Amino acid sequence: GMTDSSCLTTIEAALHRLNLRFRRVGDQVDAQCPAHEDANPSLSVTYDGGAGKVLVNCHVGCRPDDVVAALGLSWPDLFDPK
């Protein structure tokens, strides 16, 4: 199940640091994308508990690499701590 040590919590903390609007519903966070000027939240971050990772999807088409970098994170941050 979901714990607060999950990588989704890491994403939430990064969004909070950047003062981006976000809303978490269950295993998904909808947020303003940090990689482009985003008036309406167009970033979806979905937690895949089975794989222990999050999937990052900007609906405007930003590359996940750019989103992760703009969050001040690196790819290992998108996986649950082992």
BELQUI-V355130 format. One record per pair of residues at least 24 apart in sequence whose C-alpha atoms are under 8 Angstrom apart, sorted by the first residue. I is the first residue (numbers start at 1). J is the second residue. If there is no record, write none. Layout:
I;J, I;J
This chain:
1;49, 2;27, 2;49, 5;80, 5;81, 6;52, 6;79, 6;80, 6;81, 7;47, 7;52, 7;53, 7;54, 7;77, 7;78, 7;79, 7;80, 7;81, 8;45, 8;46, 8;47, 8;53, 8;54, 8;78, 10;77, 10;78, 11;71, 11;78, 14;71, 14;72, 14;73, 15;71, 18;71, 33;58, 33;67, 34;67, 34;70, 34;71, 35;62, 35;66, 35;67, 35;70, 36;62, 52;79, 52;80, 53;78, 53;79, 53;80, 54;78, 54;79
